[in-house]
């Protein structure tokens, strides 16, 4: 199962659009689902995601107003339970202990979070944590020079292979990581 993990679009307030190199890759019917950490901030951003797949799981970001979306979600993807939060709930931002608290609260194998606009994937206490960063490269309060990123997860039984796509100038870079579900 192929799942796109993205967030922090901030269209049009902080970014005009998803980079063309990413749009060229994210075409209809190639992925089964999208997991989004929120902060789309516009109807047009949501409409764009719907062109990729109708199966979208999204949470409310701290800049999403008037959107009827939950603060968190738990999604079953094969044998994996995946939790999604925006990340503004984590104090301090990106703190492993605070993230682990949310992972335990949601009782999930994988916690997807955003808010920092910086890509990060790590294992902690036998669980997987993924921050897809900002797909548009929208600036944040922490950084005005943000590299556009998103994550593609390939879920195969008890293994997740992640591919992070980073756009550095005109160069598209891809990094791969594997995570096996503990027995």
FINUNU-257817 format. One record per residue (C-alpha): x, y, z; residue number from 0; residue in three letters. Coordinates in pm, 1 decimal. Example, Ala and Ser with C-alpha at 12.3 -4.5 7.8 and 13.67 -1.06 7.14 Angstrom:
BEGIN
<X=1230.0&Y=-450.0&Z=780.0&pos=0&code=ALA>
<X=1367.0&Y=-106.0&Z=714.0&pos=1&code=SER>
***
This chain:
BEGIN
<X=0.0&Y=0.0&Z=0.0&pos=0&code=UNK>
<X=139.5&Y=338.4&Z=-101.3&pos=1&code=UNK>
<X=58.6&Y=630.1&Z=128.5&pos=2&code=UNK>
<X=164.4&Y=993.0&Z=87.0&pos=3&code=UNK>
<X=239.7&Y=1177.3&Z=410.9&pos=4&code=UNK>
<X=242.2&Y=1556.5&Z=385.9&pos=5&code=UNK>
<X=143.8&Y=1876.2&Z=559.3&pos=6&code=UNK>
<X=200.9&Y=2240.9&Z=638.4&pos=7&code=UNK>
<X=105.9&Y=2362.9&Z=290.9&pos=8&code=UNK>
<X=2.9&Y=2717.2&Z=399.9&pos=9&code=UNK>
<X=-136.5&Y=2798.0&Z=53.4&pos=10&code=UNK>
<X=-161.9&Y=3090.6&Z=-30.5&pos=11&code=UNK>
<X=-47.0&Y=3269.0&Z=288.7&pos=12&code=UNK>
<X=312.2&Y=3140.3&Z=296.4&pos=13&code=UNK>
<X=350.2&Y=2954.8&Z=-34.5&pos=14&code=UNK>
<X=184.6&Y=2990.5&Z=-374.1&pos=15&code=UNK>
<X=160.4&Y=2622.7&Z=-465.4&pos=16&code=UNK>
<X=306.0&Y=2273.8&Z=-436.9&pos=17&code=UNK>
<X=635.0&Y=2265.4&Z=-633.6&pos=18&code=UNK>
<X=593.3&Y=2152.2&Z=-995.1&pos=19&code=UNK>
<X=843.0&Y=1866.4&Z=-947.3&pos=20&code=UNK>
<X=619.8&Y=1723.5&Z=-671.2&pos=21&code=UNK>
<X=299.0&Y=1779.7&Z=-868.5&pos=22&code=UNK>
<X=449.5&Y=1584.8&Z=-1157.3&pos=23&code=UNK>
<X=497.5&Y=1287.3&Z=-922.4&pos=24&code=UNK>
<X=169.3&Y=1310.8&Z=-732.0&pos=25&code=UNK>
<X=-75.2&Y=1214.8&Z=-1004.8&pos=26&code=UNK>
<X=-416.5&Y=1047.4&Z=-973.1&pos=27&code=UNK>
<X=-447.7&Y=679.1&Z=-883.0&pos=28&code=UNK>
<X=-81.9&Y=616.7&Z=-795.2&pos=29&code=UNK>
<X=-126.8&Y=615.2&Z=-416.8&pos=30&code=UNK>
<X=-400.4&Y=462.7&Z=-204.3&pos=31&code=UNK>
<X=-416.8&Y=729.1&Z=69.1&pos=32&code=UNK>
<X=-293.7&Y=1065.0&Z=187.4&pos=33&code=UNK>
<X=-219.4&Y=1136.3&Z=553.7&pos=34&code=UNK>
<X=-205.2&Y=1511.0&Z=614.6&pos=35&code=UNK>
<X=-85.8&Y=1693.9&Z=926.5&pos=36&code=UNK>
<X=-300.3&Y=1997.4&Z=846.6&pos=37&code=UNK>
<X=-235.3&Y=2364.6&Z=778.2&pos=38&code=UNK>
<X=-368.3&Y=2347.2&Z=424.1&pos=39&code=UNK>
<X=-525.7&Y=2689.1&Z=496.8&pos=40&code=UNK>
<X=-732.4&Y=2696.4&Z=174.9&pos=41&code=UNK>
<X=-1005.9&Y=2507.9&Z=-5.3&pos=42&code=UNK>
<X=-786.9&Y=2497.4&Z=-317.2&pos=43&code=UNK>
<X=-518.6&Y=2299.9&Z=-132.1&pos=44&code=UNK>
<X=-777.5&Y=2040.9&Z=-26.6&pos=45&code=UNK>
<X=-917.7&Y=2029.1&Z=-381.0&pos=46&code=UNK>
<X=-566.8&Y=1955.1&Z=-511.4&pos=47&code=UNK>
<X=-523.8&Y=1664.6&Z=-267.0&pos=48&code=UNK>
<X=-856.2&Y=1519.5&Z=-383.7&pos=49&code=UNK>
<X=-716.5&Y=1500.8&Z=-739.2&pos=50&code=UNK>
<X=-450.5&Y=1258.0&Z=-612.9&pos=51&code=UNK>
<X=-681.0&Y=1020.9&Z=-419.9&pos=52&code=UNK>
<X=-1022.9&Y=1040.7&Z=-254.6&pos=53&code=UNK>
<X=-885.5&Y=860.6&Z=55.5&pos=54&code=UNK>
<X=-755.7&Y=1153.5&Z=261.2&pos=55&code=UNK>
<X=-707.3&Y=1155.4&Z=637.5&pos=56&code=UNK>
<X=-642.2&Y=1506.3&Z=764.3&pos=57&code=UNK>
<X=-616.7&Y=1674.3&Z=1101.4&pos=58&code=UNK>
<X=-664.4&Y=2037.5&Z=1191.5&pos=59&code=UNK>
<X=-355.3&Y=2254.1&Z=1199.4&pos=60&code=UNK>
<X=-318.7&Y=2565.6&Z=1410.2&pos=61&code=UNK>
<X=-386.2&Y=2784.8&Z=1101.3&pos=62&code=UNK>
<X=-682.9&Y=2587.6&Z=963.4&pos=63&code=UNK>
<X=-993.8&Y=2792.5&Z=1033.4&pos=64&code=UNK>
<X=-1351.7&Y=2697.4&Z=961.1&pos=65&code=UNK>
<X=-1262.0&Y=2343.3&Z=860.7&pos=66&code=UNK>
<X=-1449.9&Y=2062.3&Z=1030.9&pos=67&code=UNK>
<X=-1152.1&Y=1833.9&Z=1089.9&pos=68&code=UNK>
<X=-1046.2&Y=1651.7&Z=1404.7&pos=69&code=UNK>
<X=-745.3&Y=1738.8&Z=1620.0&pos=70&code=UNK>
<X=-614.4&Y=1384.0&Z=1574.8&pos=71&code=UNK>
<X=-696.6&Y=1064.6&Z=1387.6&pos=72&code=UNK>
<X=-605.4&Y=698.6&Z=1412.2&pos=73&code=UNK>
<X=-601.2&Y=504.9&Z=1086.3&pos=74&code=UNK>
<X=-551.9&Y=131.0&Z=1033.0&pos=75&code=UNK>
<X=-315.8&Y=62.8&Z=739.8&pos=76&code=UNK>
<X=-270.1&Y=-311.1&Z=701.6&pos=77&code=UNK>
<X=-138.4&Y=-440.4&Z=1032.9&pos=78&code=UNK>
<X=-26.8&Y=-91.6&Z=1141.9&pos=79&code=UNK>
<X=-211.7&Y=159.1&Z=1359.0&pos=80&code=UNK>
<X=-110.6&Y=509.5&Z=1252.1&pos=81&code=UNK>
<X=-185.8&Y=825.3&Z=1451.0&pos=82&code=UNK>
<X=-192.0&Y=1170.9&Z=1295.1&pos=83&code=UNK>
<X=-162.7&Y=1502.1&Z=1479.2&pos=84&code=UNK>
<X=-65.6&Y=1847.0&Z=1358.6&pos=85&code=UNK>
<X=214.9&Y=1894.7&Z=1608.1&pos=86&code=UNK>
<X=116.4&Y=2221.3&Z=1778.6&pos=87&code=UNK>
<X=15.5&Y=1997.7&Z=2073.9&pos=88&code=UNK>
<X=380.4&Y=1901.1&Z=2130.1&pos=89&code=UNK>
<X=565.2&Y=2119.2&Z=2382.2&pos=90&code=UNK>
<X=844.6&Y=2185.9&Z=2319.4&pos=91&code=UNK>
<X=804.8&Y=2132.4&Z=1943.7&pos=92&code=UNK>
<X=945.4&Y=1799.6&Z=1828.7&pos=93&code=UNK>
<X=1021.9&Y=1677.9&Z=2183.5&pos=94&code=UNK>
<X=1057.9&Y=1296.3&Z=2181.6&pos=95&code=UNK>
<X=901.9&Y=1248.0&Z=2525.2&pos=96&code=UNK>
<X=598.9&Y=1459.3&Z=2433.6&pos=97&code=UNK>
<X=563.5&Y=1276.4&Z=2102.5&pos=98&code=UNK>
<X=587.2&Y=941.4&Z=2284.5&pos=99&code=UNK>
<X=308.0&Y=1059.2&Z=2517.5&pos=100&code=UNK>
<X=81.1&Y=1116.1&Z=2216.0&pos=101&code=UNK>
<X=186.8&Y=781.5&Z=2066.1&pos=102&code=UNK>
<X=82.7&Y=607.6&Z=2389.0&pos=103&code=UNK>
<X=-236.7&Y=812.7&Z=2420.5&pos=104&code=UNK>
<X=-343.5&Y=711.2&Z=2068.9&pos=105&code=UNK>
<X=-203.4&Y=356.9&Z=2114.0&pos=106&code=UNK>
<X=-38.1&Y=355.4&Z=1770.0&pos=107&code=UNK>
<X=261.9&Y=192.9&Z=1602.6&pos=108&code=UNK>
<X=339.6&Y=505.9&Z=1397.6&pos=109&code=UNK>
<X=285.6&Y=871.0&Z=1489.4&pos=110&code=UNK>
<X=269.0&Y=1125.1&Z=1207.6&pos=111&code=UNK>
<X=316.2&Y=1485.3&Z=1321.4&pos=112&code=UNK>
<X=396.9&Y=1822.8&Z=1168.5&pos=113&code=UNK>
<X=414.7&Y=2183.0&Z=1279.9&pos=114&code=UNK>
<X=790.7&Y=2234.3&Z=1257.5&pos=115&code=UNK>
<X=800.9&Y=2230.4&Z=873.7&pos=116&code=UNK>
<X=1116.8&Y=2017.3&Z=900.1&pos=117&code=UNK>
<X=1134.0&Y=1655.4&Z=783.2&pos=118&code=UNK>
<X=1230.0&Y=1404.4&Z=1050.6&pos=119&code=UNK>
<X=1190.0&Y=1028.0&Z=1088.0&pos=120&code=UNK>
<X=1307.4&Y=833.7&Z=1389.4&pos=121&code=UNK>
<X=1242.7&Y=527.4&Z=1600.9&pos=122&code=UNK>
<X=1182.7&Y=568.5&Z=1973.2&pos=123&code=UNK>
<X=1079.6&Y=303.1&Z=2222.6&pos=124&code=UNK>
<X=1005.8&Y=59.6&Z=1937.1&pos=125&code=UNK>
<X=771.1&Y=300.8&Z=1757.5&pos=126&code=UNK>
<X=808.5&Y=501.5&Z=1437.1&pos=127&code=UNK>
<X=771.5&Y=881.2&Z=1428.8&pos=128&code=UNK>
<X=743.2&Y=1074.4&Z=1101.2&pos=129&code=UNK>
<X=732.6&Y=1447.9&Z=1041.7&pos=130&code=UNK>
<X=690.0&Y=1499.7&Z=665.2&pos=131&code=UNK>
<X=796.4&Y=1865.2&Z=682.2&pos=132&code=UNK>
<X=628.1&Y=2120.3&Z=454.7&pos=133&code=UNK>
<X=544.3&Y=2004.3&Z=101.7&pos=134&code=UNK>
<X=550.7&Y=2365.5&Z=-19.2&pos=135&code=UNK>
<X=856.9&Y=2477.6&Z=176.0&pos=136&code=UNK>
<X=643.1&Y=2729.8&Z=365.2&pos=137&code=UNK>
<X=841.2&Y=2927.9&Z=621.3&pos=138&code=UNK>
<X=781.9&Y=2870.2&Z=990.4&pos=139&code=UNK>
<X=846.5&Y=3062.3&Z=1310.3&pos=140&code=UNK>
<X=1157.0&Y=2846.3&Z=1352.1&pos=141&code=UNK>
<X=1301.6&Y=2882.0&Z=1001.6&pos=142&code=UNK>
<X=1253.2&Y=3113.6&Z=705.1&pos=143&code=UNK>
<X=1447.0&Y=2886.3&Z=466.6&pos=144&code=UNK>
<X=1249.6&Y=2560.0&Z=455.6&pos=145&code=UNK>
<X=1325.8&Y=2276.5&Z=213.6&pos=146&code=UNK>
<X=1005.8&Y=2141.1&Z=52.2&pos=147&code=UNK>
<X=955.1&Y=1775.8&Z=153.1&pos=148&code=UNK>
<X=698.9&Y=1498.1&Z=166.4&pos=149&code=UNK>
<X=712.9&Y=1127.9&Z=252.8&pos=150&code=UNK>
<X=594.1&Y=826.1&Z=59.2&pos=151&code=UNK>
<X=531.4&Y=519.3&Z=276.5&pos=152&code=UNK>
<X=525.9&Y=175.0&Z=122.1&pos=153&code=UNK>
<X=350.7&Y=-54.6&Z=369.3&pos=154&code=UNK>
<X=429.5&Y=-423.0&Z=318.0&pos=155&code=UNK>
<X=288.0&Y=-649.2&Z=590.7&pos=156&code=UNK>
<X=507.6&Y=-583.1&Z=897.9&pos=157&code=UNK>
<X=750.1&Y=-349.3&Z=719.7&pos=158&code=UNK>
<X=726.8&Y=19.5&Z=632.1&pos=159&code=UNK>
<X=967.0&Y=165.3&Z=379.0&pos=160&code=UNK>
<X=974.3&Y=545.0&Z=378.0&pos=161&code=UNK>
<X=1101.4&Y=760.1&Z=95.5&pos=162&code=UNK>
<X=1150.1&Y=1128.0&Z=173.8&pos=163&code=UNK>
<X=1142.2&Y=1354.9&Z=-128.8&pos=164&code=UNK>
<X=1337.6&Y=1679.4&Z=-81.5&pos=165&code=UNK>
<X=1354.9&Y=1960.9&Z=-331.3&pos=166&code=UNK>
<X=1682.1&Y=2150.9&Z=-294.0&pos=167&code=UNK>
<X=1679.2&Y=2420.6&Z=-559.7&pos=168&code=UNK>
<X=1611.1&Y=2229.6&Z=-882.3&pos=169&code=UNK>
<X=1752.9&Y=1904.2&Z=-743.8&pos=170&code=UNK>
<X=1510.7&Y=1636.4&Z=-629.0&pos=171&code=UNK>
<X=1667.2&Y=1410.6&Z=-368.1&pos=172&code=UNK>
<X=1523.5&Y=1089.0&Z=-229.2&pos=173&code=UNK>
<X=1626.2&Y=912.1&Z=90.8&pos=174&code=UNK>
<X=1502.2&Y=568.9&Z=194.1&pos=175&code=UNK>
<X=1453.3&Y=419.7&Z=542.4&pos=176&code=UNK>
<X=1303.7&Y=89.5&Z=656.4&pos=177&code=UNK>
<X=1120.1&Y=7.9&Z=976.1&pos=178&code=UNK>
<X=1014.2&Y=-340.7&Z=1083.6&pos=179&code=UNK>
<X=731.0&Y=-388.4&Z=1329.2&pos=180&code=UNK>
<X=862.8&Y=-540.5&Z=1650.6&pos=181&code=UNK>
<X=735.7&Y=-893.1&Z=1713.3&pos=182&code=UNK>
***
